[in-house]
Amino acid sequence: MTDKKTYRLGSSGLANSHGLIRWAMNGYRFPKDQKQMVTVISDSWNIPREAVKALLSEAVPFTVEGTDDMPVVVFTA
């Protein structure tokens, strides 16, 4: 990726973004599950797969803003 962009992954009453990202990061550690983890996060927030791979592989850091019940995961990739 040449142009970096900042992404803000918000939560809803049905899904906690921080929890989902942590879950996907854990699943991404298993090579056979990587494609599915990327698909879940990419499709959920409609963001490029390369950005998701950078996030889930921990190649880029993220921060958590908002409240505990409605966190927003922020990262740049």
Residue, then its C-alpha position, 0 to 999 in steps of 0.5 A: m500500500t502506498d497511500k496510508k489511510t486512517y480507519r475508525l471501526g465503530s461499535s454497535g449494540l450488536a458488535n463490540s469493535h475492540g472485542l471483534i478485532r481482538w478475536a480476529m487477531n487471535g484467529y489470524r495467528f493460525p495460517k489456515d484461518q487467516k483468510q476468513m479472519v480478514t474476510v470477516i473484518s474487511d466485510s464488516w467495516n467495508i475496508p481493504r483487505e490489505a489494511v485488515k491484514a496489517l491490523l490483524s498481523e499487528a504490523v500497525p498499532f491501533t488505539v481504542e477510543g470511545t467508551d467501554d460499551m461503544p469502543v472505536v478501534v482506530f488505526t492507520a494502514 
